[in-house]
């Protein structure tokens, strides 16, 4: 089903005309990301290639959510389309939608007179009440007030509104920053994030969040040191000792399972059950409770991993379906993590195994685009390591080492150690071995 079309846009700032892809049909089940772009003001946002000014292209829209039996049509008043022509335009869009799933609500679509009205109808269907919408508007007004306040007056304003600053408030600020980035307003986004950080430092809620984060980081560092002390090839018995050491420290247990989830496999729990059976009778209840807690933690980590895989798979599908994948990848750079890369690589491998040359080529093209975005945001050290890992041959890796290794100091080795630990925690033994081999070469190159 076609959901977008190409049009020509005239920049209101410099008068440059340029082509743009605009989405006119938002089908939530087929493209859930389009709904998010609509709700956050990023739908049909384009940027002038000449002067960089970003605008939102006004266009007729049809919004469809089959799960909620919701069909809304919207024709922007600024387009000046006569009433009879509006009906024809909307009718043409509706005829592009699949007929096999049509129900009664298809023949009585709702109408939105304004974009705000469209958004409010969608939110209302999602269970967002008018009171919640008003709270969000008040939150937005307060954020604008903070952004317009000089730095020397910010502390007093934070103190005045301290009770209004909570997780939702700070998340809304983050969303504003994302919208600014999507609209090409990098400077505005940086100003929002800087103000957000300042509010975190000054508000009661922000101070608590910072303190909690620092405490969690300290726990993770402590557990990492304990794991590192086990050596290169720790055994299940070694991890059992750590579990017993952290028996009364739940945050440490959480960090341990999160860092080395593969260590807690079926055999580990079998060994632990045997250990409990051999323990003194008065200790068994406590050990069984400890085992049950470990099971809960491993299940939680596995569930998070499964959700992350599903979200990454959905993101890949959104990229494949998007008419402008380059811009979409750039907008969603924060979501391009290790899980996404694993899903993308698995899809490439599957396409190759199936002999689907077209799908393989398209997925490889996306891989290259994603890598360009990721490398642009990497530190020089991480970018160099990535270049070594992706070198076509050992000769190419040797050439990179000879030409560039001298640009980096011992911190490069520390980063490689951290990467090995991260790969080992995820059970990626092949990557561990590759980084380990490269580390020896890097260490030699830095010594020369």
Order of alpha helices (4+ residues) and beta strands (2+ residues): beta-beta-beta-alpha-beta-beta-beta-beta-alpha-beta-alpha-alpha-alpha-alpha-alpha-alpha-alpha-alpha-alpha-alpha-alpha-alpha-alpha-alpha-alpha-alpha-alpha
